[in-house]
Amino acid sequence: MPEPKNTKAEPKAKWEKLTENLLFIINGGKNVMFKVDFTKELGESKSGKSMIIASSKGNKPVVLPDGSTIKVGINVYRSIA
């Protein structure tokens, strides 16, 4: 016998801003996905060796659907030739 279909529609998740040029979404309550626009440049690193594309600027808290919190630290950059 097939399982009954869930008649309750789950609310559609929305992309949330973590920092400039770094968005996240909690997908299905089990996965955290991140989105970065690779065409943006936020400036050179302090050393001048890299171009920063996105950064969480340290560890940022992300609250999960169960109410627990994880910390996320992300840096996206490219070397300057």
C-alpha positions as CSV (number, residue, x, y, z in Angstrom):
1,M,0.0,0.0,0.0
2,P,1.5,3.4,-0.9
3,E,2.4,5.9,1.8
4,P,-0.2,8.7,2.1
5,K,0.9,12.0,0.6
6,N,1.8,14.8,2.9
7,T,-1.0,17.4,2.4
8,K,0.9,20.1,4.4
9,A,3.0,22.2,2.2
10,E,6.4,22.9,3.7
11,P,7.4,26.5,3.6
12,K,9.8,27.3,0.8
13,A,13.3,28.1,2.2
14,K,14.9,31.4,1.4
15,W,18.5,32.4,0.8
16,E,19.8,34.3,3.8
17,K,22.7,36.7,3.9
18,L,25.7,35.5,6.0
19,T,28.0,38.4,4.9
20,E,28.6,40.4,1.8
21,N,28.5,38.1,-1.3
22,L,27.9,35.0,0.9
23,L,24.4,33.6,1.1
24,F,23.2,30.3,2.7
25,I,20.1,28.2,2.6
26,I,19.0,25.2,4.7
27,N,17.7,22.7,2.3
28,G,15.3,20.1,3.6
29,G,16.5,20.5,7.1
30,K,19.6,18.4,6.6
31,N,21.8,20.3,4.2
32,V,23.3,23.8,4.4
33,M,24.2,25.2,0.9
34,F,26.2,28.3,0.2
35,K,26.0,30.7,-2.7
36,V,28.8,33.0,-3.9
37,D,28.9,35.3,-6.9
38,F,32.4,34.6,-8.4
39,T,32.2,37.7,-10.6
40,K,32.4,40.0,-7.5
41,E,35.6,41.2,-5.9
42,L,35.7,42.6,-2.4
43,G,39.3,43.8,-2.5
44,E,42.8,42.5,-1.9
45,S,43.8,40.6,1.2
46,K,46.0,42.3,3.7
47,S,49.1,40.6,2.3
48,G,48.2,41.7,-1.2
49,K,48.7,38.2,-2.5
50,S,45.0,37.4,-3.0
51,M,41.7,38.9,-4.3
52,I,38.9,38.3,-1.9
53,I,35.7,37.1,-3.5
54,A,33.7,36.2,-0.4
55,S,34.4,35.9,3.3
56,S,32.4,35.1,6.4
57,K,34.9,37.3,8.2
58,G,35.5,34.8,11.0
59,N,33.2,32.1,12.3
60,K,29.5,33.1,12.1
61,P,26.6,31.3,13.8
62,V,23.9,29.6,11.7
63,V,20.8,28.4,13.5
64,L,19.5,25.0,12.2
65,P,15.8,24.1,12.0
66,D,16.1,22.0,15.3
67,G,17.2,25.1,17.1
68,S,20.9,24.1,17.4
69,T,23.6,26.4,16.2
70,I,26.6,25.6,14.0
71,K,29.6,27.9,13.3
72,V,30.6,28.6,9.7
73,G,33.9,30.0,8.5
74,I,34.4,30.4,4.7
75,N,36.9,32.3,2.6
76,V,36.7,32.4,-1.1
77,Y,39.7,34.0,-2.9
78,R,42.0,33.8,-5.9
79,S,45.7,34.4,-6.2
80,I,46.7,37.7,-7.8
81,A,49.1,37.1,-10.8
